[in-house]
Each structure stands twice: as structure tokens, then as C-alpha cells.
Amino acid sequence: MNQPNDKCFSKEDIDQFIKDNSDALQITAGVYADILKTSLTQTQSDIDQIEQALKLNDFDQACKLAHRIKGAYQNLRIELLGDMCFQMEKNARERKQVEDILGLHADVKNVIESLKTYFKDHNPEN
């Protein structure tokens, strides 16, 4: 799959990785889409908690949450999100500037929003 430069996915990107990833995981596109939608819902809470943790300089909690999100999207084979969350986790573990981590956080939120928007408008078949 082509990785977008602007930190969000086009409809075509999403259609393609749903097809490719469901094939690779040997499940239907509908099942893959359902798992992804569930992950998006669960991720929203973690995303919000990362922002709160960073406001409190709680790097350990931000690291833990970024790790959880990273794992979910690596399992779903969405490299862009996995890579961004890896970097966010690494930066939190190394206690980098909060502003840098929040920049990655904003990028992750944008990608998540592009996926949520896709599912509001599309429902891949089983």
C-alpha cells in the first residue's frame, strides 16, 4: 500500500489495504473492516488519554498507551499507524519534548479520523 504523505488515507488507500490485509490474514474484507472499526473505537480513548498524560508529564502512561495502539495497528498491518505510534512510544520512553510527542499524537489522530470518516461513508462487504 502507498503510504500517504499528508498523514491520512484516501478512500482508494483504505479500499486497497482492506483487500490486501484481509487476504493476507485469510479473513473476509467485512471481518477485517469490523475488527478495524472496533480498534478505532478503542483507540479513541487511548488517544485522549495520551494527551492527558502528556499534559501531566506522565511519560510512562503515554508510553504504555502508545505501545498498546502500536500493537493493535501492527496486528492489523497498518504500517503508517504502527510506525507513528512506535515513534511516539519511543519519544515518551526517552522523555523527549512534550511538543514533539504531541506533534506525533496529532498525526495519529488525523490518520484515525481519516479511517473513521471512511467507515461513516463505506461498508466493505463480507
C-alpha positions, -999 to 999 in steps of 0.1 A, spaced: 0 0 0 12 35 -7 18 54 25 2 89 23 24 120 27 -2 141 45 -8 116 73 -42 105 62 -56 78 39 -76 83 7 -106 61 1 -85 42 -25 -58 36 0 -82 22 25 -101 0 0 -67 -14 -11 -53 -22 23 -86 -37 35 -84 -60 5 -47 -68 8 -47 -72 46 -78 -93 48 -64 -116 21 -30 -118 40 -49 -126 72 -72 -150 54 -104 -134 65 -131 -116 46 -129 -79 40 -160 -75 61 -145 -92 91 -113 -72 87 -133 -40 85 -153 -49 116 -121 -56 135 -106 -23 123 -138 -3 133 -136 -19 168 -100 -9 171 -108 27 160 -134 29 188 -110 16 214 -81 38 201 -101 70 206 -100 66 244 -63 58 243 -56 88 221 -74 111 245 -56 96 275 -22 101 259 -29 138 255 -40 140 292 -9 120 303 14 144 284 -2 174 299 7 160 333 42 150 321 32 113 327 56 99 301 52 63 315 15 63 309 19 80 274 44 53 265 22 25 277 -8 38 257 12 44 226 25 9 228 -10 -5 230 -21 15 200 11 5 181 4 -32 187 -32 -30 176 -23 -14 142 7 -36 136 -15 -66 141 -39 -51 115 -9 -45 92 -14 -7 90 23 2 89 18 40 90 0 40 123 22 13 138 53 33 128 40 66 141 29 50 174 63 33 177 80 68 174 55 83 199 62 54 223 100 58 219 98 96 224 78 91 256 101 65 269 131 88 262 112 117 278 115 139 247 99 173 244 62 171 250 56 192 220 73 167 198 52 139 211 21 159 207 30 165 171 31 127 165 -1 125 185 -18 149 162 -6 129 132 -20 97 147 -53 115 154 -55 127 117 -50 92 104 -76 78 128 -100 104 117 -95 96 80 -103 60 88 -134 69 108 -146 91 80 -142 63 56 -163 40 77 -190 66 80 -193 66 42 -185 30 33 -192 -5 45 -170 -32 29 -188 -63 20 -182 -96 39 
